[in-house]
Amino acid sequence: MHKVILSVFGGAVLVLGSVSVALSQDSKTTTTTTTTVRQATQNPDGSWTVVEYPTGKEVTVNLTPTTLIPGAGGKAVVVRNADNTTIKLDLSGVTGDVSNLNLYAVDPAGVVTLLGPVAVNSGTATYSTTTPLNKFMLVLSPDANLTTIGPDTHIALRSGVPEGLSIIPLARSGEGPGSPVGEKVAAAAAPSYSVPMLNVPSLPARKETEVKVNSANTGAFKRATFFVTPDFNKSGTTRVKAKFHELSDVPKGSFLTLWAVAPDGNFLRLGSTTNSGSPNVATIDTDVNKTNVPLPDFGLFMTVEPTESIKTPSGPVVIRIMK
């Protein structure tokens, strides 16, 4: 079994340069790269959901209704191409006498762009369009001349945050005439942090590599052991298993959450655990959770979150790889 040593710290943001990981049975040192993840939190009411869509990947976006048409719903399929982004809408449950909604894209600066009118027939609608934007949220409104998005805007539906994507905070260019006006994101000033890649191709395929976490006080847990198995069951995915031996430092009602992050900054939530009292031990196993990592290389990091269903990391990072 190969071993890699990690160190951890609590309540701090990671800002790392290149790091090296030493395998205990190999005298060679492998230099790893890092990737930067933006840490941002969605408004509690879901009112700011600007994300950057990945190139060449079909992303399904849930459309969330407001109190304007509470029974409405639907999805948007978004595909970012080399020179534009295609959007295909499918709406249902648009009750009342609504016969037309207007689709808008809102960019990171809060600028609103009309993408087109969407005809509603018997409560349903389909619509296809393109936009040169690649970072935006979608808004459907009965109003045909929106120039800003604010608390008093008539909004029927808005896009949610697809799993694996993080919210881009509102970037305000200044105040006064001509300045964009949008809704403030809860963590507009949240920092970025860098996560080192594990250099998974250098680990033995279909063999468990043990990764130990050693620290007197992490601020989240006393001791843990990680196991990484690339090409698990010859599936091309990597299994990650974490055993926590003492969780008494995890605040009651909070969840210690494990994430994988790709070199391009996209991340996957792998699982969560909590302080459930004595004996304060737990395991996160991606094979059990059906979250084995489908990435050729990735980094691992952990945060403490307020809920186990969170899709975007927002809490403090509690792990880093030793330099």
Residue pairs with C-beta under 8 A, 6 or more apart in sequence:
1 207
1 208
1 209
1 210
2 23
2 24
2 25
2 26
2 203
2 204
2 207
2 209
2 210
3 23
3 24
3 25
3 209
3 210
3 211
3 212
4 21
4 22
4 23
4 24
4 198
4 209
4 210
4 211
4 212
4 228
4 321
5 22
5 24
5 211
5 212
5 214
5 322
6 211
6 212
6 213
6 214
6 226
6 319
6 320
6 321
6 322
7 213
7 214
7 215
7 320
7 321
7 322
8 213
8 215
8 218
8 220
8 302
8 318
8 319
8 320
9 215
9 218
9 219
9 318
9 320
10 217
10 218
10 219
10 220
10 249
10 316
10 318
11 219
11 316
11 318
12 316
12 317
13 39
13 191
13 193
13 316
13 317
14 193
14 194
14 195
14 301
14 317
14 320
15 193
15 194
16 34
16 194
16 195
16 196
16 320
16 321
16 323
17 34
17 194
18 31
18 32
18 33
18 34
18 196
19 31
19 32
19 34
19 196
19 321
19 322
19 323
20 29
20 30
20 31
20 32
20 323
21 29
21 30
21 32
21 196
21 198
21 199
21 321
22 29
23 30
23 209
30 199
30 202
32 196
32 197
32 198
32 199
32 321
33 196
33 197
33 263
34 194
34 195
34 196
34 197
34 299
35 194
35 195
35 197
35 261
35 262
35 263
35 264
35 265
35 299
36 192
36 193
36 194
36 195
36 265
37 166
37 192
37 193
37 194
37 195
37 261
37 265
37 267
37 313
38 166
38 168
38 169
38 190
38 192
38 265
39 166
39 187
39 190
39 191
39 192
39 193
39 313
39 314
40 166
40 167
40 168
40 169
40 185
40 187
40 188
40 190
40 312
40 314
41 167
41 185
41 186
41 187
41 190
41 312
41 314
42 48
42 49
42 161
42 167
42 185
42 186
42 312
43 183
43 184
43 185
43 186
44 186
46 64
46 158
46 160
47 158
47 183
48 137
48 167
48 169
48 170
48 182
48 183
48 184
48 185
48 186
49 137
49 158
49 159
49 160
49 161
49 167
50 106
50 107
50 108
50 135
50 136
50 137
50 167
50 168
50 170
50 185
51 135
51 136
51 137
51 161
51 162
51 165
51 166
51 167
51 168
52 134
52 135
52 165
52 168
53 59
53 78
53 79
53 80
53 85
53 134
53 135
53 165
54 80
54 165
54 264
54 266
55 80
55 81
55 82
55 134
56 79
56 80
56 81
57 79
57 80
58 77
58 78
58 79
59 77
59 78
59 79
59 162
59 165
60 75
60 76
60 77
60 78
60 162
61 75
61 76
61 77
61 78
61 138
61 159
61 160
61 162
62 73
62 75
62 159
62 160
63 72
63 73
63 74
63 75
63 76
63 89
63 91
63 138
63 140
63 157
63 158
63 159
63 160
64 73
64 157
64 158
64 159
64 160
65 71
65 72
65 73
65 93
65 156
65 157
66 155
66 156
66 157
66 158
68 142
68 154
68 155
68 156
69 93
69 94
69 95
69 96
69 98
69 156
69 157
71 93
71 94
71 95
72 91
72 92
72 93
72 94
72 95
72 156
72 157
73 91
73 92
73 93
73 157
74 89
74 90
74 91
74 92
74 93
74 125
74 157
75 89
75 90
76 87
76 88
76 89
76 90
76 138
76 159
77 87
77 88
77 90
78 85
78 86
78 87
79 85
79 86
80 134
83 132
84 130
84 131
84 132
85 130
85 131
85 132
85 133
85 134
86 128
86 129
86 130
87 103
87 115
87 128
87 129
87 130
87 131
87 138
88 126
88 127
88 128
89 103
89 118
89 125
89 126
89 127
89 128
90 125
90 126
91 101
91 118
91 120
91 124
91 125
91 126
91 127
91 140
91 157
92 123
92 124
93 123
94 101
94 120
94 123
94 124
94 125
94 156
95 123
98 120
98 142
98 156
99 119
99 120
99 121
100 117
100 118
100 119
100 120
100 142
101 117
101 118
101 120
101 125
101 140
101 141
101 142
101 156
101 157
102 114
102 116
102 117
102 118
102 140
102 141
102 142
102 143
102 144
102 146
103 114
103 115
103 116
103 117
103 118
103 127
103 129
103 138
103 139
103 140
104 112
104 113
104 114
104 115
104 138
104 139
104 140
104 141
104 146
104 149
105 112
105 113
105 115
105 131
105 133
105 136
105 137
105 138
105 139
106 112
106 113
106 136
106 137
106 138
106 139
106 149
106 182
107 113
107 133
107 135
107 136
108 135
108 168
108 169
108 170
108 171
109 170
109 171
109 172
109 173
109 180
109 182
110 148
110 149
110 170
110 172
110 180
110 181
110 182
110 183
111 180
111 182
112 139
112 146
112 147
112 148
112 149
113 131
113 133
113 136
114 144
114 146
115 129
115 131
116 127
116 129
117 144
118 125
118 127
118 140
119 125
119 127
135 168
137 158
137 159
138 158
138 159
139 146
139 149
139 155
139 157
139 158
139 159
140 155
140 156
140 157
140 158
141 153
141 154
141 155
141 156
142 154
142 156
143 153
143 154
146 153
148 180
148 181
148 182
149 155
149 181
149 182
149 183
150 181
150 182
150 183
151 183
161 167
161 311
161 312
163 269
163 311
164 266
164 267
164 268
164 311
165 266
166 267
166 312
166 313
167 185
167 312
169 185
169 187
169 188
169 189
169 190
170 182
170 183
170 184
170 185
170 188
172 179
172 180
172 182
173 179
173 180
187 314
190 314
193 317
195 261
195 299
195 300
195 301
196 299
196 320
196 321
197 263
197 297
197 298
197 299
198 228
198 297
198 298
198 299
198 300
198 321
199 297
200 228
200 230
200 238
200 295
200 296
200 297
200 298
201 230
201 296
201 297
203 209
203 228
203 230
204 230
205 230
205 231
206 229
206 230
206 231
206 232
206 233
206 234
207 229
208 227
208 228
208 229
209 227
209 228
209 229
210 225
210 226
210 227
211 225
211 226
211 227
211 228
212 225
212 226
213 223
213 224
213 225
213 226
213 319
214 223
217 249
218 249
218 318
218 319
219 249
219 316
219 318
220 249
220 250
220 256
220 302
220 304
220 318
221 244
221 245
221 246
221 247
221 249
221 250
221 256
221 318
222 245
222 246
222 247
222 248
222 249
223 244
223 245
223 246
224 242
224 243
224 244
224 245
225 242
225 243
225 245
226 240
226 241
226 242
226 243
226 300
227 239
227 240
227 241
227 242
227 243
228 238
228 239
228 240
229 238
229 239
229 240
229 241
230 238
231 237
231 238
232 238
232 239
232 287
232 292
235 292
236 294
237 292
237 293
237 294
238 286
238 292
238 293
238 295
238 298
239 285
239 286
239 287
239 292
239 293
240 258
240 260
240 270
240 284
240 285
240 286
240 292
240 293
240 300
241 283
241 284
241 285
241 286
241 287
242 258
242 271
242 283
242 284
242 285
243 281
243 282
243 283
244 256
244 273
244 281
244 282
244 283
244 284
245 281
246 280
246 281
247 256
247 273
247 274
247 275
247 276
247 280
247 281
247 282
248 275
248 280
249 275
250 256
250 273
250 274
250 275
250 304
251 275
251 304
252 275
253 274
253 306
254 274
254 275
254 304
254 305
254 306
254 315
255 272
255 273
255 274
255 304
255 305
255 306
255 307
255 308
255 310
256 272
256 273
256 274
256 302
256 303
256 304
256 318
257 269
257 271
257 272
257 302
257 303
257 304
257 305
257 308
257 310
257 313
257 315
258 269
258 270
258 271
258 272
258 284
258 300
258 301
258 302
259 267
259 268
259 269
259 270
259 300
259 301
259 302
259 303
259 313
260 267
260 268
260 270
260 293
260 295
260 298
260 299
260 300
261 267
261 268
261 298
261 299
261 300
261 301
262 295
262 297
262 298
263 297
263 298
267 313
268 291
268 293
268 295
269 291
269 310
269 311
269 313
270 284
270 286
270 289
270 291
270 293
271 284
271 285
271 286
271 289
271 291
272 284
272 305
272 308
273 282
273 283
273 284
274 282
274 308
276 282
286 292
286 293
300 319
301 313
301 317
301 319
301 320
302 317
302 318
302 319
303 313
303 314
303 315
303 316
303 317
303 318
304 315
304 316
304 318
305 313
305 314
305 315
306 315
